[in-house]
Amino acid sequence: MKNSAQIAYEGLLTALSVVLLWLAAAVPAIGWSGCVCASVLPAIMLSKRKVKAGVIIYSSSVVLSLILLPVKKYAIAYALVFGIYPIIKYAIEKFNNLPLEWLFKLIYAAITFIIIYFIFKLGFIVLGGRLSNQPIFILATLFFIAFIFYDIIFSKMIALFSMFFKYIK
């Protein structure tokens, strides 16, 4: 792909990421699924072995969403979990050793859980509903289960998008 076309493609993927995150913030029914869908977009470039492009899409999406989103919790979730995960997943899966990959993914999940837990404890994001009164081990267990499902579904989504975008170099 020529340089200008590559830059335009990255810009479109960034814009689409920000739109999905904005929809997540503006439309309660979309919510977290908007973050998940937005996280697939940097992975499109990573699946083509264009790491720099994936990092640029992630970085610019984070900055723009922190500026533009009316509800910052989705921008923060994208920055800490959903948006960065394709880059981390790409790096981890270069090992080509499934047990080692899962070990590193779960270590990443544990670090992410600790960061998110302290963000909630410091009051930057309010954890609502029944979850706010649960013990930490319940929250951690739910987080790890959700993370494992997210990783498996995310891999399927990347495969689907790779087939869809295989003609775009």
C-alpha positions as CSV (number, residue, x, y, z in Angstrom):
1,M,0.0,0.0,0.0
2,K,1.4,3.4,-0.9
3,N,2.3,5.7,2.0
4,S,-0.6,8.1,1.6
5,A,-3.2,5.3,1.2
6,Q,-1.7,3.6,4.3
7,I,-2.1,6.8,6.3
8,A,-5.6,7.3,5.1
9,Y,-6.5,3.7,6.0
10,E,-5.1,4.2,9.5
11,G,-7.1,7.5,9.8
12,L,-10.3,5.7,8.9
13,L,-9.7,2.9,11.4
14,T,-8.9,5.5,14.1
15,A,-12.0,7.5,13.2
16,L,-14.1,4.3,13.3
17,S,-12.6,3.4,16.7
18,V,-13.5,6.8,18.1
19,V,-17.0,6.6,16.7
20,L,-17.6,3.1,18.3
21,L,-16.3,4.4,21.6
22,W,-18.5,7.5,21.3
23,L,-21.5,5.3,20.6
24,A,-20.6,3.2,23.7
25,A,-20.6,6.3,25.8
26,A,-23.7,7.9,24.2
27,V,-26.0,4.9,23.8
28,P,-26.2,2.8,27.0
29,A,-27.4,-0.3,25.1
30,I,-24.1,-0.4,23.2
31,G,-21.8,0.1,26.2
32,W,-19.0,-2.3,26.6
33,S,-19.6,-4.0,23.3
34,G,-18.5,-0.7,21.6
35,C,-15.2,-1.0,23.4
36,V,-14.8,-4.6,22.3
37,C,-15.6,-3.7,18.7
38,A,-13.2,-0.7,18.7
39,S,-10.4,-2.9,20.0
40,V,-10.6,-5.1,16.9
41,L,-9.6,-2.2,14.6
42,P,-6.0,-1.9,15.7
43,A,-5.8,-5.7,15.4
44,I,-6.6,-5.5,11.7
45,M,-3.3,-3.9,11.1
46,L,-1.5,-6.2,13.5
47,S,-2.9,-9.2,11.7
48,K,-1.1,-7.8,8.6
49,R,2.1,-7.6,10.6
50,K,2.0,-3.8,10.6
51,V,2.8,-3.2,14.3
52,K,3.6,0.5,13.9
53,A,0.2,1.1,12.3
54,G,-1.6,-0.8,15.0
55,V,0.2,1.3,17.7
56,I,-0.7,4.5,15.9
57,I,-4.4,3.6,15.6
58,Y,-4.5,2.7,19.3
59,S,-2.6,5.8,20.5
60,S,-4.6,8.2,18.4
61,S,-7.9,6.6,19.3
62,V,-7.0,6.9,23.0
63,V,-6.1,10.6,22.8
64,L,-9.2,11.5,20.7
65,S,-11.6,9.5,22.8
66,L,-10.2,11.0,26.0
67,I,-10.9,14.4,24.5
68,L,-14.2,13.8,22.7
69,L,-16.1,11.2,24.8
70,P,-18.8,12.6,27.1
71,V,-18.4,9.6,29.5
72,K,-14.7,8.9,30.1
73,K,-15.0,5.4,31.6
74,Y,-15.2,3.9,28.1
75,A,-12.1,5.9,27.0
76,I,-10.2,4.7,30.1
77,A,-11.4,1.1,29.6
78,Y,-10.2,1.3,26.0
79,A,-6.9,2.7,27.0
80,L,-6.2,0.2,29.8
81,V,-7.8,-3.0,28.6
82,F,-9.5,-3.2,25.2
83,G,-7.3,-1.0,23.0
84,I,-3.9,-2.0,24.3
85,Y,-4.8,-5.7,24.4
86,P,-4.4,-6.4,20.6
87,I,-0.8,-5.1,20.8
88,I,0.0,-7.2,23.9
89,K,-1.8,-10.2,22.4
90,Y,0.2,-9.8,19.2
91,A,3.5,-9.7,21.2
92,I,2.5,-12.7,23.4
93,E,1.4,-14.9,20.6
94,K,4.7,-14.6,18.9
95,F,6.0,-17.2,21.4
96,N,4.0,-20.0,19.6
97,N,3.7,-21.9,22.8
98,L,0.1,-22.1,24.0
99,P,0.7,-22.7,27.7
100,L,3.3,-19.9,27.9
101,E,1.0,-17.6,25.9
102,W,-1.9,-18.2,28.4
103,L,0.5,-17.7,31.3
104,F,1.5,-14.3,30.0
105,K,-2.1,-13.3,29.1
106,L,-3.2,-14.2,32.6
107,I,-0.3,-12.2,34.1
108,Y,-1.4,-9.3,32.0
109,A,-5.0,-9.8,33.2
110,A,-3.9,-9.8,36.8
111,I,-1.9,-6.5,36.4
112,T,-4.9,-5.0,34.6
113,F,-7.3,-6.1,37.3
114,I,-5.1,-4.5,40.0
115,I,-4.9,-1.2,38.1
116,I,-8.6,-1.1,37.5
117,Y,-9.4,-2.1,41.1
118,F,-7.3,0.8,42.4
119,I,-8.9,3.2,39.9
120,F,-12.3,2.2,41.3
121,K,-11.0,2.4,44.9
122,L,-9.6,5.9,44.3
123,G,-13.0,7.0,43.0
124,F,-12.1,7.9,39.4
125,I,-14.7,5.5,38.1
126,V,-17.7,4.4,40.1
127,L,-18.5,0.7,40.1
128,G,-22.3,0.5,40.3
129,G,-24.9,-2.1,41.0
130,R,-24.3,-5.3,42.9
131,L,-20.7,-5.5,42.0
132,S,-19.7,-2.5,44.2
133,N,-20.3,-4.5,47.4
134,Q,-18.6,-7.8,46.4
135,P,-15.3,-9.0,47.9
136,I,-12.2,-8.6,45.8
137,F,-11.9,-12.4,45.1
138,I,-15.3,-12.4,43.6
139,L,-14.5,-9.4,41.4
140,A,-11.2,-11.0,40.4
141,T,-12.8,-14.3,39.5
142,L,-15.4,-12.6,37.4
143,F,-12.8,-10.5,35.7
144,F,-10.6,-13.5,34.9
145,I,-13.6,-15.4,33.5
146,A,-14.6,-12.4,31.4
147,F,-11.0,-12.0,30.2
148,I,-10.7,-15.6,29.1
149,F,-14.0,-15.3,27.1
150,Y,-12.9,-12.0,25.7
151,D,-9.6,-13.4,24.5
152,I,-11.3,-16.4,22.8
153,I,-14.0,-14.2,21.2
154,F,-11.4,-11.6,20.2
155,S,-9.4,-14.2,18.4
156,K,-12.5,-15.3,16.5
157,M,-13.3,-11.6,15.6
158,I,-9.7,-11.1,14.3
159,A,-10.0,-14.1,12.1
160,L,-13.3,-12.9,10.8
161,F,-12.0,-9.4,10.1
162,S,-8.8,-10.8,8.5
163,M,-10.9,-12.7,6.0
164,F,-13.0,-9.6,5.4
165,F,-10.0,-7.3,4.9
166,K,-7.7,-9.8,3.2
167,Y,-7.8,-7.9,0.0
168,I,-6.7,-4.6,1.5
169,K,-2.9,-4.6,1.7
